[in-house]
């Protein structure tokens, strides 16, 4: 079964296959986005999305296995991550609306 990037529809590259866990990445990442997901026992455990259409990066990580999501802008600063106490289901068919929603979480958290 092929795993596709829901943003650009390219085939995801499988990495880190270990003990029923496989990480899939949109690789090489395009300039405007990056998508990755972790699957364990045929269940999606985590999804990470980076959007950067205008050079400013927005990140979203969904922890399905732990029941929460995170939004941030600085990749090297874990303390700047905003925790959302539920699983945020992104609409990847409208990236502009998704970016606005992520910015709203950052502003009002």
BAMARGU-763261 format. One record per atom (N, C-alpha, C): residue in three letters; atom name; x, y, z. Coordinates in pm, whole numbers, plus 50000, padded with zeros to 5 digits. Each point is the difference from the previous one (the first is absolute). Layout:
BAMARGU-763261
[pt ALA, CA, [X, Y, Z]]
...
This chain:
BAMARGU-763261
[pt UNK, N, [50084, 49882, 50000]]
[pt UNK, CA, [49916, 50118, 50000]]
[pt UNK, C, [50089, 50125, 50000]]
[pt UNK, N, [49975, 50091, 49907]]
[pt UNK, CA, [50074, 50124, 49995]]
[pt UNK, C, [49940, 50101, 50096]]
[pt UNK, N, [50086, 50071, 50069]]
[pt UNK, CA, [49959, 50109, 50086]]
[pt UNK, C, [50034, 50129, 49926]]
[pt UNK, N, [49901, 50088, 49985]]
[pt UNK, CA, [50017, 50123, 49923]]
[pt UNK, C, [49993, 50122, 50090]]
[pt UNK, N, [50075, 50102, 49964]]
[pt UNK, CA, [49991, 50128, 50070]]
[pt UNK, C, [49865, 50061, 49968]]
[pt UNK, N, [49921, 50035, 50100]]
[pt UNK, CA, [49867, 50057, 49974]]
[pt UNK, C, [50008, 50143, 49945]]
[pt UNK, N, [50118, 50060, 50002]]
[pt UNK, CA, [50015, 50137, 49950]]
[pt UNK, C, [50040, 50000, 49853]]
[pt UNK, N, [50104, 49925, 49965]]
[pt UNK, CA, [50050, 50002, 49861]]
[pt UNK, C, [49975, 49871, 49924]]
[pt UNK, N, [49950, 49898, 50066]]
[pt UNK, CA, [49966, 49871, 49941]]
[pt UNK, C, [50121, 49917, 49956]]
[pt UNK, N, [50121, 50037, 50044]]
[pt UNK, CA, [50117, 49918, 49971]]
[pt UNK, C, [50002, 49879, 50093]]
[pt UNK, N, [50064, 49895, 49954]]
[pt UNK, CA, [50017, 49880, 50083]]
[pt UNK, C, [50093, 50033, 50116]]
[pt UNK, N, [49959, 49962, 50121]]
[pt UNK, CA, [50081, 50021, 50119]]
[pt UNK, C, [50110, 49894, 50007]]
[pt UNK, N, [50115, 50042, 50051]]
[pt UNK, CA, [50114, 49911, 50016]]
[pt UNK, C, [49995, 49938, 50140]]
[pt UNK, N, [50014, 49869, 50008]]
[pt UNK, CA, [50000, 49931, 50128]]
[pt UNK, C, [50139, 50004, 50061]]
[pt UNK, N, [50007, 50034, 50128]]
[pt UNK, CA, [50125, 50004, 50074]]
[pt UNK, C, [49977, 49944, 50140]]
[pt UNK, N, [50107, 49964, 50066]]
[pt UNK, CA, [49994, 49954, 50139]]
[pt UNK, C, [49903, 49885, 50020]]
[pt UNK, N, [50006, 49902, 49915]]
[pt UNK, CA, [49914, 49884, 50019]]
[pt UNK, C, [50057, 49916, 50113]]
[pt UNK, N, [49928, 49994, 50112]]
[pt UNK, CA, [50047, 49926, 50116]]
[pt UNK, C, [49880, 49955, 50084]]
[pt UNK, N, [50003, 49879, 50044]]
[pt UNK, CA, [49900, 49948, 50094]]
[pt UNK, C, [49859, 50051, 49973]]
[pt UNK, N, [49948, 49974, 49882]]
[pt UNK, CA, [49863, 50038, 49963]]
[pt UNK, C, [49978, 50150, 49987]]
[pt UNK, N, [50107, 50082, 50008]]
[pt UNK, CA, [49988, 50145, 49983]]
[pt UNK, C, [50070, 50038, 49870]]
[pt UNK, N, [49930, 50079, 49918]]
[pt UNK, CA, [50059, 50051, 49877]]
[pt UNK, C, [49971, 50149, 49992]]
[pt UNK, N, [50104, 50078, 49973]]
[pt UNK, CA, [49985, 50143, 49977]]
[pt UNK, C, [50001, 50026, 49850]]
[pt UNK, N, [49904, 50080, 49954]]
[pt UNK, CA, [49988, 50035, 49859]]
[pt UNK, C, [50020, 50151, 49988]]
[pt UNK, N, [50073, 50041, 49894]]
[pt UNK, CA, [50030, 50142, 49980]]
[pt UNK, C, [49979, 50038, 49855]]
[pt UNK, N, [49959, 50123, 49979]]
[pt UNK, CA, [49998, 50060, 49867]]
[pt UNK, C, [50144, 50043, 49975]]
[pt UNK, N, [50075, 49920, 49923]]
[pt UNK, CA, [50143, 50022, 49987]]
[pt UNK, C, [50045, 49992, 49855]]
[pt UNK, N, [50083, 50090, 49956]]
[pt UNK, CA, [50050, 50115, 50074]]
[pt UNK, C, [49888, 50101, 50020]]
[pt UNK, N, [50002, 50069, 50114]]
[pt UNK, CA, [49889, 50092, 50026]]
[pt UNK, C, [50000, 50119, 49905]]
[pt UNK, N, [49885, 50031, 49942]]
[pt UNK, CA, [49990, 50121, 49918]]
[pt UNK, C, [50019, 50124, 50089]]
[pt UNK, N, [50024, 50113, 49939]]
[pt UNK, CA, [50020, 50123, 50077]]
[pt UNK, C, [49874, 50045, 50074]]
[pt UNK, N, [49882, 49971, 49946]]
[pt UNK, CA, [49877, 50054, 50058]]
[pt UNK, C, [49937, 49913, 50108]]
[pt UNK, N, [50046, 49874, 50016]]
[pt UNK, CA, [49941, 49914, 50103]]
[pt UNK, C, [50089, 49880, 50029]]
[pt UNK, N, [49966, 49933, 50107]]
[pt UNK, CA, [50055, 49868, 50031]]
[pt UNK, C, [49892, 49925, 50075]]
[pt UNK, N, [49985, 49872, 49970]]
[pt UNK, CA, [49900, 49916, 50064]]
[pt UNK, C, [50069, 49872, 50043]]
[pt UNK, N, [49972, 49956, 50123]]
[pt UNK, CA, [50050, 49871, 50045]]
[pt UNK, C, [49896, 49936, 50091]]
[pt UNK, N, [50007, 49868, 50005]]
[pt UNK, CA, [49908, 49928, 50089]]
[pt UNK, C, [50070, 49875, 50051]]
[pt UNK, N, [49960, 49960, 50119]]
[pt UNK, CA, [50050, 49879, 50064]]
[pt UNK, C, [49885, 49901, 50011]]
[pt UNK, N, [50027, 49879, 49955]]
[pt UNK, CA, [49898, 49895, 50005]]
[pt UNK, C, [50055, 49885, 50084]]
[pt UNK, N, [49916, 49954, 50090]]
[pt UNK, CA, [50035, 49885, 50084]]
[pt UNK, C, [49883, 49902, 49996]]
[pt UNK, N, [50029, 49876, 49967]]
[pt UNK, CA, [49896, 49897, 49990]]
[pt UNK, C, [49883, 50047, 49913]]
[pt UNK, N, [50031, 50059, 49886]]
[pt UNK, CA, [49901, 50047, 49902]]
[pt UNK, C, [49912, 50114, 50051]]
[pt UNK, N, [50039, 50067, 50106]]
[pt UNK, CA, [49926, 50115, 50055]]
[pt UNK, C, [50089, 50123, 49995]]
[pt UNK, N, [49944, 50113, 49955]]
[pt UNK, CA, [50076, 50125, 50000]]
[pt UNK, C, [50016, 50047, 50144]]
[pt UNK, N, [50124, 50017, 50043]]
[pt UNK, CA, [50029, 50044, 50136]]
[pt UNK, C, [50023, 50150, 50007]]
[pt UNK, N, [50073, 50054, 49901]]
[pt UNK, CA, [50035, 50142, 49999]]
[pt UNK, C, [50003, 50051, 49856]]
[pt UNK, N, [49966, 50127, 49986]]
[pt UNK, CA, [50014, 50070, 49872]]
[pt UNK, C, [50069, 50132, 50031]]
[pt UNK, N, [50095, 50036, 49915]]
[pt UNK, CA, [50066, 50129, 50015]]
[pt UNK, C, [49996, 50070, 49865]]
[pt UNK, N, [49959, 50128, 50003]]
[pt UNK, CA, [49987, 50079, 49878]]
[pt UNK, C, [50075, 50130, 50019]]
[pt UNK, N, [50080, 50036, 49899]]
[pt UNK, CA, [50061, 50132, 49996]]
[pt UNK, C, [49948, 50071, 49876]]
[pt UNK, N, [49944, 50119, 50021]]
[pt UNK, CA, [49953, 50083, 49889]]
[pt UNK, C, [50088, 50123, 49995]]
[pt UNK, N, [50049, 50034, 49882]]
[pt UNK, CA, [50084, 50119, 49987]]
[pt UNK, C, [49990, 50057, 49858]]
[pt UNK, N, [49880, 50035, 49956]]
[pt UNK, CA, [49985, 50050, 49864]]
[pt UNK, C, [50066, 50136, 49978]]
[pt UNK, N, [50010, 50082, 50104]]
[pt UNK, CA, [50058, 50133, 49985]]
[pt UNK, C, [50133, 50013, 50074]]
[pt UNK, N, [50060, 49889, 50036]]
[pt UNK, CA, [50127, 50001, 50072]]
[pt UNK, C, [49986, 49994, 50150]]
[pt UNK, N, [49885, 50040, 50055]]
[pt UNK, CA, [49974, 49991, 50143]]
[pt UNK, C, [49945, 49861, 50030]]
[pt UNK, N, [50063, 49932, 50093]]
[pt UNK, CA, [49964, 49861, 50026]]
[pt UNK, C, [49898, 49988, 50112]]
[pt UNK, N, [49901, 49914, 49976]]
[pt UNK, CA, [49901, 49962, 50100]]
[pt UNK, C, [50005, 49848, 50012]]
[pt UNK, N, [49998, 49951, 50122]]
[pt UNK, CA, [50007, 49856, 50024]]
[pt UNK, C, [49876, 49954, 50075]]
[pt UNK, N, [49954, 49881, 49965]]
[pt UNK, CA, [49890, 49934, 50069]]
[pt UNK, C, [50039, 49856, 50021]]
[pt UNK, N, [49991, 49954, 50124]]
[pt UNK, CA, [50023, 49859, 50031]]
[pt UNK, C, [49876, 49948, 50069]]
[pt UNK, N, [49949, 49889, 49948]]
[pt UNK, CA, [49881, 49938, 50056]]
[pt UNK, C, [50043, 49868, 50062]]
[pt UNK, N, [49979, 49988, 50129]]
[pt UNK, CA, [50035, 49879, 50074]]
[pt UNK, C, [49873, 49920, 50024]]
[pt UNK, N, [49962, 49918, 49901]]
[pt UNK, CA, [49879, 49920, 50013]]
[pt UNK, C, [50011, 49904, 50117]]
[pt UNK, N, [50119, 49946, 50020]]
[pt UNK, CA, [50021, 49901, 50106]]
[pt UNK, C, [49991, 50060, 50140]]
[pt UNK, N, [50024, 50131, 50011]]
[pt UNK, CA, [49996, 50064, 50132]]
[pt UNK, C, [49884, 50097, 50015]]
[pt UNK, N, [49923, 50025, 49892]]
[pt UNK, CA, [49878, 50079, 50008]]
[pt UNK, C, [50018, 50151, 50004]]
[pt UNK, N, [50108, 50052, 49944]]
[pt UNK, CA, [50017, 50145, 49997]]
[pt UNK, C, [50076, 50041, 49875]]
[pt UNK, N, [50003, 50131, 49974]]
[pt UNK, CA, [50070, 50057, 49886]]
[pt UNK, C, [50091, 50112, 50048]]
[pt UNK, N, [50092, 50043, 49913]]
[pt UNK, CA, [50090, 50111, 50031]]
[pt UNK, C, [50016, 50088, 49876]]
[pt UNK, N, [50016, 50130, 50024]]
[pt UNK, CA, [50024, 50097, 49894]]
[pt UNK, C, [50119, 50085, 50042]]
[pt UNK, N, [50090, 50033, 49905]]
[pt UNK, CA, [50114, 50084, 50032]]
[pt UNK, C, [50059, 50060, 49872]]
[pt UNK, N, [50094, 50093, 50019]]
[pt UNK, CA, [50065, 50065, 49886]]
[pt UNK, C, [50151, 49985, 50001]]
[pt UNK, N, [50060, 49976, 50115]]
[pt UNK, CA, [50146, 49988, 50010]]
[pt UNK, C, [50036, 49853, 50021]]
[pt UNK, N, [50063, 49939, 49898]]
[pt UNK, CA, [50024, 49855, 50008]]
[pt UNK, C, [50094, 49956, 50110]]
[pt UNK, N, [50091, 50086, 50041]]
[pt UNK, CA, [50100, 49960, 50099]]
[pt UNK, C, [49964, 50036, 50144]]
[pt UNK, N, [49879, 50053, 50021]]
[pt UNK, CA, [49961, 50046, 50133]]
[pt UNK, C, [49875, 49925, 50046]]
[pt UNK, N, [50020, 49887, 50068]]
[pt UNK, CA, [49886, 49919, 50046]]
[pt UNK, C, [49912, 50075, 50099]]
[pt UNK, N, [50055, 50096, 50072]]
[pt UNK, CA, [49922, 50074, 50099]]
[pt UNK, C, [49900, 50095, 49935]]
[pt UNK, N, [50016, 50027, 49872]]
[pt UNK, CA, [49908, 50092, 49932]]
[pt UNK, C, [49878, 49928, 49941]]
[pt UNK, N, [49994, 49871, 50016]]
[pt UNK, CA, [49888, 49924, 49944]]
[pt UNK, C, [49873, 50024, 50082]]
[pt UNK, N, [49892, 50023, 49928]]
[pt UNK, CA, [49869, 50018, 50063]]
[pt UNK, C, [49929, 49865, 49999]]
[pt UNK, N, [49961, 49954, 50116]]
[pt UNK, CA, [49931, 49872, 50010]]
[pt UNK, C, [49849, 50021, 49987]]
[pt UNK, N, [49939, 49921, 49915]]
[pt UNK, CA, [49854, 50000, 49982]]
[pt UNK, C, [49953, 49868, 50060]]
[pt UNK, N, [49913, 50007, 50098]]
[pt UNK, CA, [49963, 49881, 50077]]
[pt UNK, C, [49898, 49912, 49931]]
[pt UNK, N, [50008, 49992, 49869]]
[pt UNK, CA, [49919, 49905, 49925]]
[pt UNK, C, [50070, 49973, 49867]]
[pt UNK, N, [49953, 49899, 49931]]
[pt UNK, CA, [50055, 49968, 49869]]
[pt UNK, C, [49939, 50095, 49899]]
[pt UNK, N, [50084, 50079, 49939]]
[pt UNK, CA, [49958, 50100, 49901]]
[pt UNK, C, [50000, 49932, 49864]]
[pt UNK, N, [49886, 49994, 49934]]
[pt UNK, CA, [49989, 49937, 49868]]
[pt UNK, C, [50012, 50108, 49894]]
[pt UNK, N, [50115, 50013, 49934]]
[pt UNK, CA, [50020, 50107, 49902]]
[pt UNK, C, [49930, 49972, 49867]]
[pt UNK, N, [49948, 50105, 49938]]
[pt UNK, CA, [49944, 49990, 49866]]
[pt UNK, C, [50111, 50035, 49903]]
[pt UNK, N, [50061, 49900, 49941]]
[pt UNK, CA, [50114, 50022, 49912]]
[pt UNK, C, [49959, 50037, 49858]]
[pt UNK, N, [49870, 50008, 49976]]
[pt UNK, CA, [49954, 50043, 49868]]
[pt UNK, C, [50002, 50152, 49986]]
[pt UNK, N, [50009, 50072, 50112]]
[pt UNK, CA, [50005, 50146, 49997]]
[pt UNK, C, [50115, 50046, 50090]]
[pt UNK, N, [50120, 50008, 49944]]
[pt UNK, CA, [50119, 50032, 50080]]
[pt UNK, C, [49997, 50142, 50054]]
[pt UNK, N, [49940, 50093, 49927]]
[pt UNK, CA, [49991, 50138, 50051]]
[pt UNK, C, [49915, 50006, 50126]]
[pt UNK, N, [49888, 49931, 50000]]
[pt UNK, CA, [49914, 49996, 50119]]
[pt UNK, C, [50072, 49930, 50115]]
[pt UNK, N, [50074, 49895, 49970]]
[pt UNK, CA, [50074, 49930, 50104]]
[pt UNK, C, [50107, 50091, 50061]]
[pt UNK, N, [50071, 50073, 49917]]
[pt UNK, CA, [50100, 50094, 50052]]
[pt UNK, C, [49936, 50104, 50091]]
[pt UNK, N, [49887, 50052, 49960]]
[pt UNK, CA, [49929, 50099, 50084]]
[pt UNK, C, [49960, 49940, 50133]]
[pt UNK, N, [49952, 49876, 49997]]
[pt UNK, CA, [49958, 49934, 50124]]
[pt UNK, C, [50120, 49978, 50092]]
[pt UNK, N, [50113, 49958, 49943]]
[pt UNK, CA, [50120, 49978, 50082]]
[pt UNK, C, [50049, 50132, 50059]]
[pt UNK, N, [49998, 50106, 49921]]
[pt UNK, CA, [50040, 50131, 50052]]
[pt UNK, C, [49906, 50046, 50111]]
[pt UNK, N, [49873, 49971, 49987]]
[pt UNK, CA, [49903, 50035, 50104]]
[pt UNK, C, [50032, 49928, 50130]]
[pt UNK, N, [50033, 49870, 49992]]
[pt UNK, CA, [50042, 49926, 50120]]
[pt UNK, C, [50121, 50066, 50063]]
[pt UNK, N, [50096, 50043, 49919]]
[pt UNK, CA, [50121, 50062, 50054]]
[pt UNK, C, [49972, 50133, 50067]]
[pt UNK, N, [49911, 50078, 49941]]
[pt UNK, CA, [49970, 50133, 50054]]
[pt UNK, C, [49920, 49992, 50130]]
[pt UNK, N, [49902, 49909, 50006]]
[pt UNK, CA, [49909, 49999, 50113]]
[pt UNK, C, [50035, 49895, 50106]]
[pt UNK, N, [50116, 49942, 49991]]
[pt UNK, CA, [50039, 49901, 50102]]
[pt UNK, C, [50102, 50057, 50093]]
